[in-house]
């Protein structure tokens, strides 16, 4: 690799030989989302910093440690989006979704977090996500989880496990927070520095800690959901009952809180054995998200899946990678007049949807055949000055080596479904 050819740490280039598998995931997602009535939304890759500070919570690890924040020329604080929900909800806050009208959107794109790069986790990473905004319903929560499961199955990432929990609502949490704080206070000296800070600032964040010295204390923590009000318990039970009716397997995980403060009621995470230690492939939940300039939150339910992680799951499942499309025909030109003719022929074939390649300069036949072989062209059409004068050419099948002479005016019919021909003038 050339000295300056590597991208910045935590980022990566996606080359044509890789893009087929990316498109399989993206196009598969679009097809699944269409079936559920979701339309695509595209929001800026950076937002005013307060969109994330208010939406995600000042005490989340993302806001405190991982955001890429900078000032523009006007001195305004901007941040590269670390996740998709806050920006989408900022956009939807100007629509009827704020007034309870159900709004279904999905997004795809780059996200940015300044964390230590590892397998499936980069500083620039790509997510596919959905947001169902405007309404609160256990049935919509269950549908979102079902949609995520159907998505993973559809794109070759099956073999996941669904983990499910409830965060209750804000009114539920005082008693639960007190029970958690009392539990962790007695062992806090043996826990990591971050958890010591979280004890008084946001005790729920301790449950999301992945440090080994904290895990045993987290496992023995009280089940916060058991302390929630009956309405929250009933809400979560209905979500679970609907998933069971749909034969969607899941496991209730009492320690699951997800890493962002906007979650209420249902939270979920999908793990996959093909991802190693960082096994989460996707996750989401129901939320009440604060938007700058509004005196009430916008509500919704949704999820995000990491594309890099979906690719790892596909590889683990031995789903074949998708190579670049092969040229249907490679035009070999022997002489200047033949090259001029082939340039016009290539334009005609391409205009009719035929993947066509040719050498744009006069080169030897051997050189051009090497190029056709490198591109794995299905056919090669050989045209020289003599063939041009005779009005014919040689068409070679690269798979079996067979070849035949055909009239030049019959060439388009070999590759095009419609009856077209190359006139004396270049195609329009």
C-alpha positions in Angstrom: 0.0 0.0 0.0 1.3 3.5 -0.9 2.4 5.6 2.0 -0.5 8.0 1.8 -3.2 5.7 0.5 -4.6 4.6 3.9 -7.7 6.5 5.2 -7.7 7.9 8.7 -7.9 5.3 11.5 -11.4 4.0 12.2 -12.5 4.7 8.6 -12.4 2.6 5.5 -12.7 2.6 1.7 -15.3 0.5 0.0 -14.2 -0.8 -3.4 -16.2 -2.0 -6.4 -15.5 -5.6 -5.6 -17.1 -5.2 -2.1 -20.0 -3.0 -3.0 -22.2 -5.8 -4.2 -22.7 -7.1 -0.7 -23.4 -3.6 0.6 -26.0 -3.1 -2.1 -27.6 -6.5 -1.3 -28.1 -5.3 2.3 -29.3 -1.8 1.3 -31.7 -2.9 -1.4 -32.9 -5.8 0.7 -33.7 -3.3 3.5 -35.6 -1.0 1.1 -37.7 -3.9 -0.1 -38.6 -5.0 3.5 -39.3 -1.5 4.6 -41.6 -0.9 1.6 -43.7 -3.8 2.7 -44.2 -2.2 6.1 -45.1 1.3 4.7 -41.8 3.1 5.4 -40.5 5.9 3.2 -36.9 7.0 3.0 -35.7 10.2 4.7 -32.3 11.8 4.4 -31.0 14.3 7.0 -27.7 16.2 7.2 -24.6 14.3 8.4 -24.1 17.1 11.0 -26.5 18.9 13.2 -26.5 21.6 15.8 -24.8 20.1 18.9 -27.8 20.7 21.1 -29.8 18.3 19.0 -27.8 15.4 20.4 -27.2 17.0 23.8 -30.9 17.4 24.4 -32.0 14.3 22.5 -29.5 11.7 23.8 -28.8 13.1 27.2 -25.8 14.9 28.6 -24.8 11.9 30.7 -24.6 9.4 27.9 -21.2 8.0 26.9 -21.9 9.2 23.3 -22.4 12.8 24.3 -19.7 12.9 27.0 -16.9 11.1 25.2 -17.6 10.1 21.6 -19.0 13.0 19.5 -17.0 14.9 16.8 -17.9 18.5 17.6 -16.6 21.6 15.9 -17.5 25.3 15.4 -18.5 26.8 12.0 -17.5 30.2 10.8 -20.3 31.8 12.7 -19.2 30.3 16.0 -22.1 27.8 16.1 -21.4 24.4 17.6 -22.0 21.6 15.1 -21.6 17.8 15.6 -21.2 14.9 13.1 -24.2 12.7 13.8 -23.3 9.8 16.2 -26.6 8.1 15.6 -29.7 8.6 13.4 -32.7 9.1 15.6 -32.1 12.6 17.0 -31.6 14.1 13.6 -34.6 12.3 12.1 -36.8 13.4 15.0 -35.6 17.0 14.7 -36.8 16.9 11.0 -40.1 15.2 11.9 -40.8 17.7 14.7 -41.9 20.1 12.0 -44.5 17.6 10.8 -47.8 16.2 12.0 -45.8 13.5 13.8 -45.5 15.9 16.7 -49.3 16.0 16.9 -49.9 12.2 17.1 -50.0 11.4 13.4 -48.2 8.1 12.8 -45.2 8.7 10.5 -43.0 5.9 9.2 -39.5 6.7 7.8 -36.2 4.9 7.3 -32.7 6.1 6.8 -29.3 4.9 5.7 -25.9 6.6 6.0 -22.7 7.3 7.8 -22.5 7.9 11.6 -19.4 9.1 13.5 -18.2 8.3 17.0 -14.7 8.9 18.4 -14.2 5.5 20.1 -11.5 2.9 19.9 -11.8 1.1 16.5 -12.4 -2.7 16.7 -14.0 -5.4 14.6 -17.3 -4.1 13.4 -16.9 -0.8 15.2 -15.4 2.1 13.4 -15.2 5.9 13.9 -17.1 6.3 10.7 -19.7 3.5 10.5 -22.9 2.9 8.5 -26.4 2.4 9.9 -29.7 1.4 8.5 -32.6 2.4 10.7 -36.4 3.0 11.0 -38.4 5.4 13.1 -42.2 5.1 13.6 -43.0 8.5 15.1 -46.2 10.1 16.5 -48.0 7.3 18.4 -47.5 5.1 21.5 -48.6 1.5 21.2 -47.3 -1.9 22.4 -48.4 -3.3 19.0 -46.1 -0.8 17.2 -43.2 -1.8 19.5 -43.8 -5.4 18.7 -44.0 -4.7 15.0 -40.7 -2.8 15.1 -39.0 -5.8 16.6 -40.6 -8.1 14.1 -39.5 -5.8 11.2 -35.9 -5.9 12.5 -36.0 -9.7 12.7 -37.4 -9.9 9.2 -34.7 -7.5 7.9 -31.9 -9.6 9.3 -33.4 -12.8 7.9 -33.8 -11.2 4.5 -30.2 -9.9 4.2 -28.5 -13.1 5.3 -27.9 -12.3 8.9 -30.0 -14.9 10.5 -28.9 -16.7 13.7 -29.4 -13.7 16.0 -30.9 -13.7 19.5 -33.5 -11.0 20.5 -33.0 -9.5 24.0 -35.9 -7.6 25.4 -36.6 -5.4 28.4 -38.6 -2.4 29.6 -37.4 1.0 30.9 -40.9 1.8 32.1 -41.7 5.5 32.1 -40.1 8.4 34.0 -42.7 8.3 36.8 -41.7 4.7 37.5 -38.0 5.2 38.0 -37.6 6.9 41.4 -38.0 3.8 43.4 -36.0 1.7 40.9 -33.1 4.2 40.9 -33.0 4.2 44.7 -32.8 0.4 44.8 -30.0 0.4 42.2 -28.1 3.2 44.0 -28.3 1.3 47.3 -27.0 -1.9 45.6 -24.1 -0.3 43.9 -23.1 2.0 46.7 -21.8 -1.0 48.8 -19.5 -2.2 46.0 -18.7 1.0 44.1 -15.0 1.0 45.3 -14.3 -2.2 43.3 -16.0 -0.8 40.1 -14.5 1.2 37.3 -13.9 4.9 37.4 -16.8 5.6 35.0 -19.2 3.7 37.2 -18.1 5.6 40.2 -19.1 8.8 38.4 -22.4 7.3 37.2 -23.5 6.3 40.7 -24.8 9.7 41.5 -25.1 11.3 38.1 -27.0 8.5 36.2 -27.1 5.2 38.0 -28.9 3.5 35.0 -25.7 3.9 32.9 -23.9 1.4 35.3 -26.1 -1.3 33.9 -24.7 -0.6 30.4 -21.1 -0.9 31.6 -19.0 -3.7 29.8 -16.0 -3.6 32.2 -15.2 -7.1 33.6 -14.8 -5.8 37.2 -18.3 -4.4 37.1 -20.1 -7.3 35.4 -20.6 -9.4 38.6 -22.1 -6.5 40.5 -24.4 -5.7 37.6 -25.6 -9.3 37.4 -26.6 -9.2 41.1 -28.4 -5.9 40.8 -32.1 -5.8 41.6 -34.6 -6.2 38.7 -35.6 -2.6 38.2 -38.7 -3.5 36.1 -40.2 -5.4 39.1 -40.5 -2.0 40.8 -42.3 -0.2 38.0 -46.0 0.6 38.0 -48.6 -1.8 36.9 -49.3 0.2 33.7 -45.7 -0.2 32.5 -45.7 -3.9 33.4 -49.0 -4.4 31.4 -47.5 -2.5 28.5 -44.4 -4.7 28.3 -46.5 -7.9 28.8 -48.6 -6.9 25.7 -45.4 -6.4 23.7 -44.2 -9.9 24.7 -47.6 -11.5 24.1 -47.7 -10.1 20.5 -44.2 -11.4 19.7 -45.2 -14.8 21.1 -48.3 -14.7 18.9 -46.0 -14.1 15.9 -43.7 -16.9 16.9 -40.8 -14.4 17.3 -38.4 -15.9 19.8 -36.9 -13.6 22.4 -35.4 -13.5 25.9 -36.2 -11.0 28.6 -32.9 -9.5 29.8 -33.5 -7.4 33.0 -30.1 -5.7 32.8 -30.7 -4.3 29.2 -31.1 -0.5 29.2 -29.4 0.5 26.0 -27.0 3.4 26.0 -29.2 6.4 25.4 -31.4 8.3 27.9 -34.4 8.9 25.6 -35.7 5.3 25.9 -39.0 4.5 27.7 -41.0 1.3 27.8 -39.6 -1.3 25.4 -35.9 -1.6 24.6 -34.4 -4.4 22.6 -31.0 -5.6 21.3 -30.1 -8.3 18.8 -26.8 -10.2 19.2 -25.1 -12.5 16.8 -22.4 -15.1 17.3 -20.5 -14.0 14.3 -19.4 -10.7 15.8 -17.2 -11.9 18.6 -17.0 -10.0 21.9 -18.9 -7.0 20.6 -21.9 -9.1 19.7 -24.7 -6.5 19.2 -25.7 -6.4 15.6 -28.7 -4.1 16.0 -31.0 -2.5 18.7 -33.6 0.1 19.5 -36.7 0.8 21.4 -39.5 3.2 22.3 -38.4 6.8 23.1 -39.5 10.2 24.1 -36.9 12.5 22.5 -36.4 16.2 23.4 -36.0 18.5 20.4 -34.4 22.0 20.8 -37.1 24.7 20.6 -40.0 22.4 21.7 -41.6 22.3 25.1 -42.6 18.6 24.7 -40.9 15.6 23.4 -41.6 13.7 20.2 -42.5 10.1 20.7 -41.7 7.0 18.5 -40.2 3.6 18.3 -37.4 2.4 16.0 -34.1 0.6 15.6 -30.7 0.8 13.9 -28.6 -1.9 12.5 -24.9 -1.6 11.7 -24.1 -2.4 8.1 -20.5 -3.4 8.8 -21.9 -5.9 11.4 -24.5 -7.2 9.0 -21.7 -7.9 6.6 -19.8 -9.8 9.4 -22.9 -11.9 10.1 -23.3 -12.7 6.4 -19.7 -13.8 6.2 -20.2 -15.9 9.4 -23.3 -17.5 7.8 -21.2 -18.2 4.7 -23.5 -16.0 2.5 -21.5 -15.7 -0.8 -20.1 -12.2 -1.5 -21.5 -10.5 -4.6 -18.9 -9.8 -7.2 -19.1 -6.8 -9.6 -21.3 -7.2 -12.6 -19.5 -8.7 -15.6 -19.5 -6.9 -19.0 -21.9 -8.6 -21.4 -19.6 -7.7 -24.2 -16.1 -6.3 -24.6 -15.4 -4.6 -28.0 -12.0 -5.3 -29.4 -10.9 -2.7 -32.1 -8.1 -3.3 -34.6 -7.3 -0.1 -36.3 -8.6 3.5 -36.0 -11.7 3.1 -38.1 -12.7 0.0 -36.2 -12.2 1.9 -32.9 -14.4 4.8 -34.1 -17.2 2.4 -35.1 -16.9 0.5 -31.8 -17.2 3.8 -29.8 -20.6 4.4 -31.5 -21.6 0.7 -31.0 -20.7 0.8 -27.3 -22.8 4.0 -26.9 -25.8 2.3 -28.6 -25.5 -0.9 -26.5 -25.1 1.1 -23.3 -28.2 3.2 -24.1 -30.2 0.0 -24.3 -29.0 -1.3 -21.0 -26.2 -3.6 -22.1 -23.0 -3.6 -19.9 -20.4 -2.9 -22.6 -16.6 -2.2 -22.3 -13.9 -1.3 -24.8 -10.4 0.0 -25.0 -10.6 3.7 -25.7 -7.2 3.8 -27.5 -5.5 1.8 -30.2 -3.9 -1.2 -28.6 -2.8 -4.6 -29.7 -5.3 -7.4 -29.8 -3.4 -9.3 -27.1 -3.6 -6.3 -24.8 -7.3 -5.9 -25.4 -8.0 -9.6 -24.8 -6.1 -9.4 -21.5 -8.4 -6.6 -20.5 -11.5 -8.5 -21.5 -10.3 -11.5 -19.5 -9.5 -9.3 -16.4 -13.0 -7.9 -16.5 -14.4 -11.4 -16.9 -16.4 -10.3 -20.0 -19.0 -12.8 -21.1 -18.4 -12.1 -24.8 -15.7 -10.4 -27.0 -16.6 -8.8 -30.3 -13.5 -8.4 -32.6 -13.6 -5.8 -35.3 -10.7 -5.0 -37.6 -10.4 -2.9 -40.8 -11.0 -5.9 -43.0 -14.1 -7.0 -41.1 -15.4 -3.4 -41.1 -15.0 -3.3 -44.9 -16.8 -6.6 -45.2 -19.6 -5.5 -42.8 -19.0 -8.4 -40.4 -17.2 -9.1 -37.1 -16.2 -12.1 -34.9 -18.2 -12.7 -31.7 -16.4 -15.0 -29.2 -18.0 -16.6 -26.2 -15.5 -16.4 -23.4 -16.9 -19.3 -21.4 -16.5 -22.0 -24.0 -14.3 -20.4 -26.5 -16.7 -20.8 -29.4 -16.9 -18.0 -32.0 -18.9 -17.1 -35.0 -19.0 -14.4 -37.7 -22.0 -12.2 -37.7 -23.1 -9.2 -39.8 -22.5 -5.8 -38.1 -26.1 -4.9 -38.5 -27.1 -8.0 -36.5 -24.8 -7.2 -33.5 -27.4 -5.2 -31.5 -29.9 -8.0 -31.8 -27.4 -10.4 -30.1 -27.6 -8.3 -26.9 -30.8 -6.1 -27.0 -34.3 -7.3 -26.5 -35.7 -4.6 -28.9 -34.9 -4.3 -32.6 -32.2 -1.7 -32.9 -29.4 -1.0 -35.4 -26.5 1.3 -35.7 -27.2 3.9 -38.3 -24.6 5.9 -40.2 -24.8 8.6 -37.5 -23.8 8.2 -33.9 -26.8 7.3 -31.7 -28.6 10.2 -30.2 
